[in-house]
Amino acid sequence: MIVTTPHIDPWSDGLYAPLPEAIIQSLRTVNAIEMPGRHAFDEALGRFVAGLSSELRETATFTEESYSEVARAVSEGTVAELPPKLRMWASCHHARAGSRKSYLILLPRDAFYNMNPADEEKLRANYIVQTDGEASGSPAEQYPENGGNSLESVAVFERVPVQPQIYDILVFTHRNHGVASTMLFEARRIGIATITWPMVEMFIRLCPICKMRAKGRHAAAPAEEEAASAAFRAPALSTPR
């Protein structure tokens, strides 16, 4: 009997820019059994967002509806017409359009907020070309596994994921079952914005492999403590006279 290993099926919707192909290809090699379930994570994320203050809730993650609203406004230059919280978010973060074919919001990294507008526009145009499928170069060159420099436009801009893409991004960053700080570093390296510590923490708590490892560590600790205690209680041998 042939046993097939279930893999991650990335979220997709033709209205929204898909994640970079290198990430999509990597997801399809991940064993889904070793990762949290999509539904379980989405429920946990929903509870987390619902518990945030009203000031944070609207922009902590972006549902398809709110994402498309912001993306259209950014692309059409009508940010001033957005609802107050979304307008403030888009303005404060210098939101930009990252595609001419689909909804994609870009944010300049902090170090490039004051970049020369003409230079920024050239890099944004380059990002759009790559996103819309006109770039040259392999996915491996765009997202080197060894942590080398990415393409220049990816070094300047981060993309904001649609809420359903957060799960896929966290699977990618957790594919080696690293700790939260490693996942956050990886998300920034590949140019993803709005991935926060609580998101990666809840993902790790739901990860079956990480839960097994944690149980193993907790089970080993009492045994080690008991061995140390027994050694402490053992009577010292008397020295023969």
HELIX and SHEET records of a PDB file:
HELIX    1   1 GLU A   21  LEU A   27  1                                   7    
HELIX    2   2 ALA A   32  GLU A   34  5                                   3    
HELIX    3   3 ARG A   38  ALA A   50  1                                  13    
HELIX    4   4 SER A   54  ALA A   60  1                                   7    
HELIX    5   5 GLU A   64  GLU A   76  1                                  13    
HELIX    6   6 VAL A   79  GLU A   81  5                                   3    
HELIX    7   7 PRO A   84  CYS A   92  1                                   9    
HELIX    8   8 ASP A  110  PHE A  112  5                                   3    
HELIX    9   9 PRO A  117  THR A  131  1                                  15    
HELIX   10  10 PRO A  139  GLN A  142  1                                   4    
HELIX   11  11 GLU A  152  VAL A  156  1                                   5    
HELIX   12  12 GLN A  163  THR A  173  1                                  11    
HELIX   13  13 ALA A  180  ARG A  189  1                                  10    
HELIX   14  14 TRP A  197  LEU A  206  1                                  10    
HELIX   15  15 PRO A  208  ARG A  233  1                                  26    
SHEET    1   A 3 ARG A  96  ALA A  97  0                                        
SHEET    2   A 3 ILE A 105  PRO A 108 -1                                        
SHEET    3   A 3 PHE A 157  VAL A 160 -1                                        
END                                                                             
